[in-house]
Amino acid sequence: MKLRKDFIVHDTGKETMLVATGKAKFSGIVKGNKMLGNVLELLKNDTTEAQMVKTLREQYDAPQGKIEADVHRVVTELKKIGAIDG
């Protein structure tokens, strides 16, 4: 799966925003924390949930189950708004 080109990622330093362009079916902004930013960064290249969990486990000191749940929740929401292919 990969982030669609109809969306732009903006990091303010304190929060991450995913902004839909005029070409996207979704109209709005998604705001989130650094974890969202890291997931979106990984989605700039074709990846899987399992690969994202593995990479994020190396960055965060959190239980694997927590990271898996967070990544799954983010991916599910991004699919709902049409922000990712795959």
Backbone bond lengths (Angstrom), bond angles and torsions (degrees), N, CA, C in turn:
res aa  C-N    CA-C-N  psi(-1)  N-CA   C-N-CA  omega(-1)  CA-C   N-CA-C  phi
1 M - - - 1.444 - - 1.516 109.21 -
2 K 1.325 114.29 156.72 1.458 119.10 -174.82 1.531 109.29 -153.02
3 L 1.324 116.48 148.44 1.459 122.12 177.70 1.522 109.21 -66.23
4 R 1.326 116.14 132.72 1.469 120.75 179.26 1.527 110.45 -71.72
5 K 1.304 116.09 151.96 1.463 121.78 -178.73 1.522 111.89 -73.80
6 D 1.334 117.52 -7.70 1.463 122.38 178.60 1.533 111.90 -79.83
7 F 1.329 117.09 3.25 1.456 122.20 -178.09 1.524 110.37 -128.05
8 I 1.326 115.60 142.57 1.459 122.11 -179.89 1.522 108.40 -118.42
9 V 1.325 116.44 135.31 1.459 121.99 177.95 1.521 108.82 -97.33
10 H 1.332 115.66 132.08 1.464 120.82 177.21 1.521 108.47 -130.30
11 D 1.317 116.46 126.82 1.465 122.24 179.57 1.521 108.35 -110.60
12 T 1.335 116.72 120.13 1.459 120.97 -179.60 1.524 112.15 -88.53
13 G 1.318 116.57 -7.34 1.456 120.89 -175.05 1.520 111.26 101.00
14 K 1.329 116.39 -32.23 1.466 120.94 177.48 1.522 111.78 -108.16
15 E 1.336 116.28 -27.87 1.451 119.79 178.36 1.531 108.91 -146.93
16 T 1.312 114.16 162.11 1.453 120.64 178.57 1.517 107.84 -112.52
17 M 1.333 115.32 139.81 1.454 120.13 177.89 1.520 109.28 -124.30
18 L 1.312 115.00 140.21 1.451 122.55 173.53 1.522 105.88 -112.12
19 V 1.311 116.17 117.73 1.463 121.86 -173.62 1.526 109.25 -111.85
20 A 1.326 115.39 128.41 1.460 120.50 177.67 1.526 109.43 -80.72
21 T 1.328 116.17 136.53 1.467 120.09 175.28 1.527 108.33 -84.05
22 G 1.296 116.74 175.91 1.457 121.23 179.71 1.514 113.81 -63.67
23 K 1.328 117.67 -18.87 1.461 121.93 -179.01 1.526 112.73 -83.86
24 A 1.305 117.85 -15.48 1.465 121.83 -177.91 1.523 110.40 -77.67
25 K 1.325 116.44 148.37 1.471 120.85 175.65 1.520 110.43 -71.81
26 F 1.332 116.94 -32.32 1.460 123.20 177.21 1.520 108.22 -77.78
27 S 1.311 115.78 139.40 1.457 119.80 178.42 1.525 108.04 -122.28
28 G 1.317 116.41 108.91 1.457 118.65 179.43 1.505 112.59 155.38
29 I 1.332 113.37 -167.82 1.457 122.45 -178.43 1.526 108.42 -129.22
30 V 1.315 116.08 139.52 1.457 122.42 173.67 1.518 106.63 -108.94
31 K 1.334 116.83 124.59 1.464 121.28 178.53 1.518 109.47 -109.50
32 G 1.334 115.29 144.89 1.451 119.13 178.59 1.510 111.76 -161.22
33 N 1.320 114.00 -176.90 1.460 121.23 -177.46 1.528 111.45 -90.92
34 K 1.306 115.60 -168.34 1.468 121.78 -178.32 1.532 111.64 -61.92
35 M 1.327 117.27 -34.11 1.462 120.69 178.68 1.533 109.65 -60.89
36 L 1.329 117.55 -43.92 1.460 120.68 176.44 1.527 109.55 -60.01
37 G 1.307 116.39 -43.81 1.459 120.46 178.93 1.513 112.28 -59.24
38 N 1.320 116.88 -41.19 1.464 120.57 179.05 1.524 111.33 -66.88
39 V 1.328 116.59 -40.85 1.467 120.15 177.68 1.526 109.94 -63.16
40 L 1.328 116.60 -45.88 1.469 119.97 179.40 1.524 111.51 -62.46
41 E 1.313 117.13 -37.80 1.464 121.15 177.46 1.531 110.03 -62.03
42 L 1.324 116.47 -43.15 1.469 120.52 179.18 1.530 111.12 -66.49
43 L 1.330 116.72 -31.00 1.460 121.06 -179.53 1.528 113.37 -77.29
44 K 1.312 117.95 -3.12 1.465 119.81 174.95 1.528 110.44 -68.44
45 N 1.329 115.60 -22.01 1.468 122.21 175.22 1.519 107.80 -117.51
46 D 1.313 116.50 154.21 1.459 120.84 179.25 1.527 109.28 -60.67
47 T 1.330 116.59 128.00 1.462 121.42 -176.29 1.524 110.05 -152.16
48 T 1.314 116.10 177.90 1.461 122.34 176.08 1.527 108.63 -124.67
49 E 1.321 115.70 166.07 1.469 119.10 176.07 1.517 110.69 -59.61
50 A 1.319 116.73 -42.46 1.469 120.67 -178.80 1.528 111.29 -61.80
51 Q 1.332 116.85 -41.14 1.461 119.91 178.80 1.530 110.76 -65.94
52 M 1.336 116.62 -39.24 1.469 119.96 178.93 1.525 110.60 -64.95
53 V 1.323 117.23 -43.25 1.468 121.01 179.25 1.523 109.50 -60.38
54 K 1.323 117.16 -44.66 1.472 121.10 -179.77 1.530 110.60 -59.93
55 T 1.321 117.17 -46.51 1.467 121.29 -179.63 1.521 111.27 -64.75
56 L 1.322 117.08 -43.44 1.466 120.55 -177.93 1.525 112.11 -70.92
57 R 1.326 118.00 -28.24 1.469 120.63 175.42 1.521 110.54 -62.69
58 E 1.325 116.51 -30.75 1.465 120.80 178.75 1.533 111.33 -74.78
59 Q 1.330 117.24 -22.35 1.463 121.87 -177.09 1.524 113.32 -96.32
60 Y 1.325 117.06 -29.31 1.467 120.94 -174.52 1.517 111.52 -117.59
61 D 1.305 116.10 143.33 1.452 121.75 174.84 1.531 107.23 -94.83
62 A 1.323 115.01 79.18 1.464 121.56 -178.80 1.525 108.00 -142.61
63 P 1.322 116.44 154.90 1.470 119.00 178.18 1.531 110.96 -61.08
64 Q 1.317 115.56 144.35 1.465 120.37 -178.48 1.529 110.82 -56.90
65 G 1.320 117.67 -39.84 1.471 120.78 179.98 1.514 112.68 -60.41
66 K 1.325 117.03 -36.83 1.464 121.55 178.59 1.528 109.98 -67.83
67 I 1.308 116.72 -44.92 1.463 120.72 179.33 1.529 110.13 -64.87
68 E 1.331 117.38 -43.32 1.469 120.78 177.89 1.520 110.86 -58.63
69 A 1.323 116.66 -44.67 1.469 120.86 -179.66 1.524 111.27 -64.41
70 D 1.326 116.73 -43.12 1.471 120.81 179.75 1.527 111.24 -63.65
71 V 1.315 116.56 -46.56 1.466 120.59 -179.57 1.525 109.72 -63.14
72 H 1.317 117.23 -44.19 1.467 120.84 -179.97 1.534 110.97 -61.44
73 R 1.328 116.54 -42.40 1.467 120.84 179.54 1.528 110.73 -62.57
74 V 1.329 116.67 -45.01 1.469 121.11 179.98 1.531 110.14 -63.69
75 V 1.328 117.12 -47.36 1.465 121.15 -179.11 1.528 110.61 -61.34
76 T 1.314 117.31 -42.88 1.463 121.39 178.93 1.522 111.14 -59.87
77 E 1.326 116.73 -45.83 1.466 120.38 179.94 1.524 111.83 -66.85
78 L 1.329 117.13 -39.54 1.462 120.41 178.94 1.525 111.26 -66.08
79 K 1.327 116.97 -35.64 1.470 120.25 176.03 1.526 110.07 -65.40
80 K 1.328 117.08 -40.36 1.470 121.06 -178.69 1.521 112.12 -59.38
81 I 1.319 116.62 -35.85 1.471 119.38 -177.97 1.532 112.27 -94.63
82 G 1.323 116.37 1.92 1.457 120.50 177.57 1.520 114.43 76.43
83 A 1.334 116.65 26.04 1.460 120.57 -177.16 1.522 113.85 -85.32
84 I 1.333 117.44 -15.74 1.464 119.63 179.65 1.520 110.57 -130.46
85 D 1.304 114.46 147.06 1.453 122.74 173.39 1.519 108.18 -95.98
86 G 1.306 115.38 142.80 1.459 117.79 174.27 1.481 115.40 105.18
